[in-house]
Amino acid sequence: MPGANSKPDAGQGKESPARIRLDKWLFFARIIKSRTLAAKYVGAGHVRVNGEKSNQPSQNVKPGDVLTISLQHAVKIYRITDCGTRRGPAPEAQLLYEDISPPPVEKPDTKFEGLAAKRDPGAGRPTKKERRELDRLRKN
């Protein structure tokens, strides 16, 4: 028997809304760290909803919408599967979307990639002239 001070479990018994604010969804899905940052991110134009740039954090999104998010070093494409009711643990957050991003593009190998310049032990650091010669060699 629950006591007078007991709280119902968060997320249980609540149905997911049909629509949710974009900044709130980004926060619930753990794409962006805080709701304030999510609002700033959307306001800066880093998020597209169904291919159209969104500058309003208050824009409503629904399951089936496709979000294109330009993160710092990658572009992620997510299809919303659920709106969610809270910011839960990561496994719960991953149920809110389907990642449909293309695989990352591999950089072409250069002939000098991974090769370290050979220097005699005790020779010290390269001089400016030697460094420029190494840079010139690597660019070709």
N, C-alpha and C positions, 0 to 999 in steps of 0.2 A: 504494500500500500504506500503510495507516494506521500511524502510529508508536505507540509504547508510551504516549505521553502524550496522544494525540488523544482527544477526547471525541466521542461520537455527537451528531448534531444534535438539539437539544431539540425535542420534539414529533414527530419522525419515528419510526415504528415503534411508537409507543405508541397504544393504543386508548383512546378516551374512556370513562371509567367510566359505568355505568348510572345512578348517583346520585352527588351531590356535596353537600357542606355548603353551606348558603345563603350564609354569609359568604364562603366561598371562591369561589362562583360570582359573587357581586357584584364581588369583586376581580378575578377572571379576565376578566369581561366589561367591565371598566373603567367600571362604573357608579359605584363609590365608590373613592376614591384608595388606601386601604390596607385590609388585611384587618382590622386592629384597629378602624379606623373603621367598617368594614362590620359587625363584631360589635356595636359600640356602637349603630349605627343600627338594626339588627334588634332588639337588646335594648330600645331605646326605643319599639318598636312602630310604626316608620315603614314596615314592609313587610308586605304581605299575600300569602299563598300560596293561590291558588285561592279568593280571597275571604275567607279566614280570617286574622285577625291572627296574626302569628308573633312571639313574644318570644324564641325560642331560635335563636341563630346556628348551632347544630349541627343544625338541622332539615335533613333531606335533601330535595333537589329533583331532578327528573328532566326530560328532554325532554317537552314537552307541558304542563308546569305554567305557570300564568299568575301573574306577579308584578305587584302594584300597589305602586308605590314613591312615597311622598310626598317629593319633593325640596324644596328651599327655596322655590322660586316656582312649582312645577309638580307635577302628578301624572303619572307615567309608567306605562304598562302594557306589559309585555313578556311574550312567549311564549317560553319556553326551547326552543331547537332543538337544542342540544348542551351537554354538560357541560364539555368542554374539559379540557386536561391541564396548562396553564400560562397565565401572564399574558403573552400575546404582544403584538405590535403592534396598533394600533387596528383595521386592516382584518381581522385575524384574530379579534379580540374581537367585532366586529360580526357575525360568523358564528354566534355563540353564542345570539343572540336575534333575535326579530322584534318590531319596535316596532308595537304595535297601539293606541297612544294616540290618542284623538280629537284633531282639530285644535284649537289653542288658541282660546278664546273671545275674540272681539274686543270691546273695550270700546265702549260706545255713545259717539258723538261728543257733546260738549257744545258749546253755541253759542260758548263763549269759548276752546275748546281751540286752542292754537297761536297765539293772539293775544297779542302782547306789549303791555303798557301803554305808551302813547305819552307821552313826557316831552320837554320842551323841552331842547335841548342846553345843558349847563351848569347845569341845574336841580338836579343832585346826586341823592342818594338820597331815596326817599320818606320822609316822616315817619311816625310810628306811626299817626297819624290817617289819612293817605292810604293806608297799607297796609291798614288795617282796612276802609276804604271799597272798595278794590280786592277784598279777600277777600269782602266782602259782595256785591259785584257779581257775582263769579264763581260764588258758591254759588247764585244765583237763576237 
